[in-house]
Amino acid sequence: MTQRPWTDSHVHVVDFLQHRGDMGALAREMGEHGCTRAVAFGLPVKKHWARSEPEKPTYYLDDNAPCHYHSLTDVVLLDAVDELERAGIRVAPLASGFAPTDRLAGEHLEHLWERSERWAGVGEVMLRHDDLTDLTAGETPTADHIAMDVVADFCRDKNVPLLVHHDSSSPGRPGRHEYVAELDRLLRRHPGTSVVWAHGGVSRRIDPRGQAEMLDELTRRHPRLHVDLSWVLLDRILDGGRLDDRWTDVLRRRPDRFVVGTDTVGRADMFADRARQIAVLLDCLGPVDAEYIATANAASLWFRE
């Protein structure tokens, strides 16, 4: 595999209990695998340890206890960013600690921007997210929710991208893409906002049948839509050392619309396997296309280059 510089466009500095990982160890793993920059954020939700559960959870799927929105994650992030940068990783921090169904989300973001000039964007906003949606109290967050109009307008006014997790379908309807229309409405209502779609609409239990073709069409219609190739999507599009032909075609047709990421959740030991998958993916592309997806697109979106 070719060792090339690349940007990890999807790094959580905390886990679902809001415990911050060892940023020094994470930075060392990044350096060993050629990653020189990171787009980093917290997690907008925190898992509750319920009285009914005998074991302490570490992940949102560990038990049936709920999750709740947790705004302190943005403060924790800024401290973690300093540690990563002291270790030699340049970081673009994103704000995420708000409920995406709250029409006052814009006020939260304004307060954050007043506190620091470091912010490079908003996200990862957790909208439809298979079991996490069911476990999080409150109404179902969707891309076309009225509160998301406020967030999208804020991003347009600040000229920063909006990173969203929004499943393209439900676990029970693989390949139906019944929720894509909600994202399409957000994009049509906010053509001046750059939106990055985390994992291209795929989650742990979302089967991405027809995903490449759907993304090809959606990126064609919306010139400011980008897609991050991260987490379980990497498992689905790579077969050993080979990139699925359908994805190869899409990436080569629009290399300026994709970025890569590990979706590390506060743990250095999660990084290496995803980094190796990303190296395989980039090796399957030509050098110019690989450069766009590895570094150039992230530099333009979050690092103002």
N, C-alpha and C positions, 0 to 999 in steps of 0.2 A: 504493500500500500504506500502511496505517496504521502510524505509528511509535508503538509502545507499549512500555513497560518489559517485559522478560521475563527469565527465568532459564534459563541454559544448564545443563541437568541432566546433561550428559555431556561432560566435558572431561578428556582425558588431558594431563598436563603434560610427558610424555616420549614419544619414539617407541620403536620396537621394538628399538633399540640402547641404550635408556635414556638417550639424549641429551635434556637438558632444552631446551625451546624458549625463545624470547625472550619472557618474560612481559610486558615493557613493550609490545612490539609487539602481543601478543595482547590485552592490556587496551585498547589504543587501538582495535583492530578491534571489540572488544566494545562499547566506548562509542559508536563510530560507528553501530552497528546496534541501539542501544537495550538492549543486554544489561547489566544492573546487578549480577547475581549469577551465581555459577558453582558447580556441584557438581563438584569436581575430584578426580582420583586419578592414580596412576601407571599402570604396566602390570605385571601380575604375572609376565610372561615376558620373556625377553631372547633375541634372535636370535643364534645362534652363527655366527661367520665361519669356515667350515671350510677346511682346507688344500686341499681339492679345488676350491674356488671362487675363480676369478681376480679377481672383482670384489667389493668390499665391499657387503654388503646394507644396505638401509635399511628394508625391510619384510619381514614374515614370509613372503610369497609370492615373494620375489626369487629364491630358489633352494631346493634340497632339503635344506639343512642344518637341523639341529634347533633347537628353542628349549628353554630351561630356566627354571625358576622363579627369581625374583630378588627377594629380600626387601628389598634396599637401596632399591627404588623408593619405599617409604613414607617413608624419610628424605629423599630428594630432593624428594618432594612437599611436605613441610612447609616447606622452604626456598622453593620456588616459590610457595606460598600467601602467604608474607610479601611477596613481590615483587608479586603481583597485588593484594593489599590496599593496599599503598602506592600503587599506581596507581589506586585508587578502586573496585576490584571486590570486593564482599563474597563470601567463599568458604566453602563447607562441604567440608572434606577427608574423603575416604573411604580406608580402609585396604584394601590388596589383595595385598600381597606374600607370599603363602603358597600352598602347593599344596593345592587343594581335595580331594585324596584323602588328606591327612595328618591323622590323628586328633589330632595335636598342634597343629593350626591355632589352637585356642583359646588355647594358651599364647602363641603369637606375638601374637595380638590383645590379650591381657592385658598383655603387655610394652609394646605401643604405647600402650595407655590409661594405663599408669603413667607413661609418658614425657611425654605431652601431654594436656591437657584439650580440645584443639581438635577431636578426632575427632567427626564427625557421622554416621558410618555405616561400612558395610563394602561394598566393591565397587570396580571391576567384577570380580566373580569369573568367571573364564573356565572355563565348563563345556564342553558340546558346542559346538564352533565350527569347522564345516566343516574346511578344510585345517589350521588351527592345531592341532586335536586330533591329527591324524596326525603333525604335526611336533614335538609336545611329548612329551618322554620320560616314561615311566611309564604307569600304568593310565589308562583313559579316565575323565575326571571327569564325573560325572552329578549331576543335582539331588538324586536320592534316595540318593546315596552316604552311608555312615554318617558320614564325616567332616563332611559338610554339616549333619548333625544338630547337631554341636558348634557350628558357626558360627551356625546359625539360633538355637540356644538362647542363645548369647552376645548376639546382636542383640536378642533378646527381653528378656534381663536388663538390657541397657544402654538399652533403649527407643530403638533406632536402626534404620533400614531396612537391608535386605540387597539390593544390586543385583547381579543375575546375568545373564550371557550364557549362554543355553541354547537351541540351535537346536531348532525345533519338528519338523524332519525332516532327513533326509540329502539331499545334492545329487542323489542318484540316485532319490529317491522324492518328487518335488515334490508338495506338497499332502497327503501322507499323514499328517503330524503324528504319526509313530510315537513321537517322544520326549516328547510333551506329557504322557503318563502319568507320566513320571519327575518332572516339575515338579509335577504334580497331587499326587503322593505327598508331596513335600516340603511343599506347602501344607497338606495335610490333617494331616500330623504336627505342624505348627507353626502353628496358627491364631492364636497370639499374636504372630507375627513379621510385620512389614510387609515385603513382598517387591516389588521393582521389577524388571520383566522388560525387559532391554535390547533395544531394537529389536523388541519383540514376537515374538521367536523367529526373526527373519530375519537372514541373513548374506549375504555377497557372492554365494554360489552357492545360496542357499536360496530357492526360488520360493514366494512367499506366497499361493498359491491357497487361498482359503477362510480366510485369516488373520483377516480382520475378524470373521467369524462365530465362529471358534474363540475369539478373544479376548473377544468379547461373552459367550459362554457361560462361559468360565473366570472372568472378572471377576464374573459373576453369582454363581457358586458360592463364590468366595473374596473376602470383603469387604475383606481387607487386601492384595490383589494390585493393583499399579499397573503401568503400561506406559510405557516411555519411547519417544517417537516421535523417532528419530534415525537418523543414518547412512543406509544404503541403503534403509531402510524409507521414508524421505521420498521417494526416487526412485520407489518403487513405488506410493505412495498419491496422488501428485500428478501431474496431467496438465496441464502448462502452468500456467495460472492457476486450475486447478480441482481441488478435492478429490473423490476418488472417492466416489460416493454411498453406498456401503456403509460407508465409514469415517466419512462425515458422520453417518450414522444412529447408529453406535456412540458416537462422541464426544459427540453431543448427548444420548444416552441416559444416559451415565455420564461427564460431564465432570470429575468429582472424582477420576477414576482414571487420568488421563493427564498426563504431563509432556513437555516438548520438550527436545531437545539436538542439538548439532552433531556430536558424536563427533570433535572436533578431536584430532589426535594430535601434540601438541607443536609445532604450526606455525600461526603467525598467518595464513598465506596460504590455509589450508584453511577459514577461518571464514566469510568473506563469502558464498560460494555457499550454504552450509547455512543461514546466517542469513536469506537472502532466501527460501529455501524455507519456513522456519518462519513468516516474516511472511505469506507467501501462505496457508499452512495456517490461521493464526489469523484472517486476513481472511475466510475461508470460513465462520467460525462466528459466532454471535451474540456480543455484547459480554460477557455474563455467562459463557458457556461458555469464551470465549477467555481471560477473566481467570483462571478456574480453571486452565486448561492452561498459560497463560503464566507465572503467578507463584504463585497461591494454593496449589496442591498442593505445589509444591516448598518453599514457605515452611513448610507444615505438616510435611512429611516430614523435611526436613534443617535448617531454620533455627529450629525450635521456636516457630513463630508461629501 
